[in-house]
Amino acid sequence: MTIDYNTENSAFLFIDIQEKLVAMLKEKIRIKCSKKAEILASAANILNIKTVLTEQYPNGLGSTIAQVKNNLKENAKTFEKVTFNALSTDGVKESLGNAKNIFVFGIETHICVYQTVIDLLNEGYNVFVIKDACASREKDEYIAGLNLMEKEGAKILTTEMVIFEMLKSSKHPCFKQVQALIK
């Protein structure tokens, strides 16, 4: 089954890409996840993709990392949460508006990302997990989370797959700007 997604019918949902959560990751994973989240924030800004962020207990875990925050759209919505499933936080689902395709990524893959994805699927959304912008402290947890989300119906993609599908063509007016993000 092919799902047509574009900038108008989609939203990016950043899950808990926060200072202390990022810091607990192994260095290679921390660098990759942070960089991919930064690229996605910049691409969302350039392409005007609806953007929603969550922060799990920011008083204890810090806020969204600067390299993501500094590249977000001005109208990106941020929600503090204490539940693992982001949709259990007032306003998150409503902030997705009429988007039918939700691109989810963040920390930790097997907890907050997983629980949010399952609820989005149950709500009838087309759900895409951007695996190179997800992370868990342990590789086994990360793999188990991805595998179960895919088994339940989420599509697993990478950052470049998403942004180039949004562009559709090198003729897109923002192509060079977006392409520069991955060079």
C-alpha positions as CSV (number, residue, x, y, z in Angstrom):
1,M,0.0,0.0,0.0
2,T,1.4,3.4,-1.0
3,I,0.6,6.4,1.1
4,D,1.0,9.8,-0.5
5,Y,2.3,12.3,1.9
6,N,3.2,15.9,1.4
7,T,3.8,19.1,3.3
8,E,0.1,19.9,3.6
9,N,-1.2,16.6,4.9
10,S,1.7,15.8,7.3
11,A,3.1,16.7,10.7
12,F,6.4,16.1,12.5
13,L,6.1,15.0,16.1
14,F,9.4,15.4,18.0
15,I,9.3,13.2,21.1
16,D,11.5,14.2,24.1
17,I,14.7,15.2,22.4
18,Q,15.8,16.8,25.6
19,E,19.2,17.7,27.1
20,K,19.5,15.0,29.8
21,L,17.9,12.3,27.6
22,V,20.3,13.0,24.8
23,A,23.2,13.1,27.2
24,M,22.5,9.6,28.4
25,L,22.9,8.1,24.9
26,K,26.1,6.5,23.7
27,E,28.2,9.1,21.9
28,K,27.8,7.8,18.3
29,I,24.0,7.4,18.8
30,R,23.8,10.8,20.5
31,I,25.5,12.6,17.6
32,K,23.4,10.8,15.0
33,C,20.0,11.3,16.6
34,S,20.7,15.0,17.4
35,K,21.9,15.7,13.9
36,K,19.0,14.0,12.3
37,A,16.5,15.8,14.6
38,E,18.2,19.1,13.7
39,I,17.9,18.3,9.9
40,L,14.2,17.5,10.4
41,A,13.6,20.7,12.3
42,S,15.3,22.7,9.6
43,A,13.4,20.9,6.8
44,A,10.1,21.4,8.6
45,N,10.9,25.1,8.9
46,I,11.9,25.4,5.2
47,L,9.0,23.4,3.9
48,N,6.4,24.7,6.3
49,I,5.5,21.3,7.8
50,K,3.4,21.4,11.0
51,T,5.7,20.7,13.9
52,V,4.8,19.5,17.4
53,L,7.3,18.8,20.2
54,T,6.9,17.1,23.6
55,E,9.2,17.4,26.6
56,Q,9.0,14.7,29.3
57,Y,9.2,16.4,32.7
58,P,11.4,19.2,31.6
59,N,12.2,20.4,35.2
60,G,14.2,17.2,35.6
61,L,15.2,16.3,32.1
62,G,15.9,19.7,30.6
63,S,14.4,21.2,27.5
64,T,14.6,20.3,23.9
65,I,18.3,20.5,22.8
66,A,19.4,23.8,21.3
67,Q,20.3,22.5,17.9
68,V,16.7,21.5,17.4
69,K,15.1,24.5,19.1
70,N,17.2,26.9,17.1
71,N,16.0,25.5,13.8
72,L,12.3,25.1,14.6
73,K,9.4,27.0,13.0
74,E,8.3,30.0,15.0
75,N,4.8,28.4,15.3
76,A,6.0,25.0,16.4
77,K,4.0,23.9,19.5
78,T,5.8,22.5,22.5
79,F,4.0,20.5,25.2
80,E,5.3,19.4,28.6
81,K,4.2,15.9,29.5
82,V,4.5,13.4,32.3
83,T,2.8,10.5,30.5
84,F,4.8,8.3,28.1
85,N,2.2,8.4,25.4
86,A,2.2,12.0,24.0
87,L,-1.4,11.8,23.0
88,S,-2.3,11.5,26.7
89,T,-1.2,15.1,27.1
90,D,-3.9,17.7,26.6
91,G,-3.5,19.6,23.3
92,V,-1.1,17.3,21.5
93,K,-3.6,15.5,19.4
94,E,-5.5,18.8,18.6
95,S,-2.2,20.5,17.6
96,L,-1.8,17.9,14.8
97,G,-4.7,19.6,13.2
98,N,-5.9,18.0,10.0
99,A,-2.6,16.1,9.3
100,K,-3.3,12.5,8.4
101,N,0.4,11.5,8.1
102,I,2.4,11.8,11.3
103,F,6.1,11.4,11.3
104,V,7.4,10.5,14.8
105,F,10.9,10.3,16.2
106,G,12.8,10.9,19.4
107,I,13.8,9.4,22.7
108,E,13.3,6.7,23.9
109,T,12.2,4.5,21.0
110,H,10.8,1.7,23.1
111,I,8.9,3.8,25.6
112,C,7.6,7.2,24.6
113,V,8.0,6.9,20.8
114,Y,6.5,3.4,20.9
115,Q,3.5,4.3,23.1
116,T,2.7,7.4,21.1
117,V,2.9,5.5,17.8
118,I,0.6,2.8,18.9
119,D,-2.0,5.3,20.0
120,L,-1.7,7.3,16.7
121,L,-2.2,4.0,14.8
122,N,-5.3,3.2,16.9
123,E,-6.6,6.8,16.2
124,G,-6.4,6.0,12.4
125,Y,-3.4,8.1,11.4
126,N,-0.8,7.0,8.9
127,V,2.2,6.7,11.1
128,F,5.9,6.9,10.0
129,V,8.8,6.4,12.4
130,I,12.0,8.1,11.3
131,K,14.4,5.5,12.7
132,D,17.7,7.4,12.3
133,A,16.2,10.2,14.5
134,C,15.1,7.8,17.2
135,A,17.2,6.4,20.0
136,S,17.2,4.3,23.2
137,R,19.9,3.8,25.8
138,E,20.2,0.2,24.8
139,K,20.4,-1.2,21.2
140,D,18.1,-4.2,22.0
141,E,15.4,-1.8,23.3
142,Y,15.7,0.4,20.2
143,I,15.4,-2.6,17.9
144,A,12.5,-4.2,19.8
145,G,10.6,-0.8,19.7
146,L,11.1,-0.4,16.0
147,N,10.2,-4.0,15.2
148,L,6.9,-3.9,17.2
149,M,5.9,-0.5,15.8
150,E,6.4,-1.9,12.3
151,K,4.5,-5.1,13.1
152,E,1.6,-2.9,14.3
153,G,1.5,-1.0,11.1
154,A,3.9,2.0,11.3
155,K,6.1,2.6,8.3
156,I,9.8,2.8,9.2
157,L,11.8,5.5,7.2
158,T,14.9,7.5,7.4
159,T,15.4,11.3,7.4
160,E,16.5,11.5,3.8
161,M,13.6,9.3,2.6
162,V,11.2,11.7,4.3
163,I,12.6,15.0,3.2
164,F,13.1,13.9,-0.5
165,E,9.6,12.5,-0.6
166,M,8.3,15.8,0.6
167,L,10.2,17.6,-2.1
168,K,9.1,15.2,-4.8
169,S,11.5,16.7,-7.4
170,S,14.7,18.6,-7.8
171,K,12.5,21.3,-9.4
172,H,10.9,22.1,-6.0
173,P,11.6,25.7,-5.1
174,C,13.2,24.7,-1.8
175,F,15.3,21.8,-3.2
176,K,18.7,23.4,-2.9
177,Q,18.0,24.7,0.6
178,V,16.8,21.3,1.8
179,Q,19.6,19.4,0.0
180,A,22.2,21.6,1.8
181,L,20.9,20.2,5.1
182,I,22.4,16.8,4.3
183,K,25.7,17.7,2.7
